[in-house]
């Protein structure tokens, strides 16, 4: 079974957080902060290492699991 590019949305929904709540936890600022989370979830941008590590801390999953498709592509 091919993996998704990332599992950010799946993990966010699993712990019942909104995109706005995740953006707050990531320390994002501005009116469109939840749109940044949406772009990460929809694979429209690759988050910085800082944000990838923050996602790891929020969801309690290793980066390579959260970004399984990118990991497979690189490996």
N, C-alpha and C positions, 0 to 999 in steps of 0.2 A: 504494500500500500504506500503510495507516495505521500510524503509529509507535506503539510501546509508550509508556506514560506515562514510563518511564525505562529505561535500559539498564545499570543498576547491576549486576544479577545476571549479565547476559551478560558484562560486562567482568570481573567478579570471577572467574567460572568460566574465562574465557579465560586469565587469568594464574594460575590454580590456587591461589587463596586461599580460606580458609574465612571465614565471617562473623566468627568470633572473631578471626582475624588482621586483618581489615579494621577491626574495632572497636578493636583495639590500635593500629593505625596512625593511626586517627582520634583516639586519645587518650581514648577512652571508658572510663569506670570503672564498677564495680559488677558484680553477679552476672549481670544480664540484658543486658549490653552487646551481645551478638550479636542479641538481640531488637530492639534499636534499628536495627541494620543491616537486619534482616529487614523492619521496618516501612518503612524507606526504600525497599528493593527492591520491596516490594509496594504502593507508593504509598499507604500508610496515613498517612504524614506527609510534609511537605515539609521537607527538612533546612534548617538555618540556612545563611546565606551562608558562614559559616566552614566548616561541614561540606561544603557543595557544592564549595568551593574545595579542600578536602582530598581529596575524591573525585577531582577533576580532577588533582591532583598524584599520587595513587595510581595512577590508571588511565591517565594521560597523554592524556586526551581532554578537549576543551573542555566546559564545563558545558552548553552548548546541545546538544551531541551526547548527553551522558549523560542529560539531561532533555529529550529531543526532544519528547515529547508536551506537556509544560508549555510549552516554547518555542513550539511551533506554536499552542497555545491563546492565548498572550499576543500573539504576532505577528499 
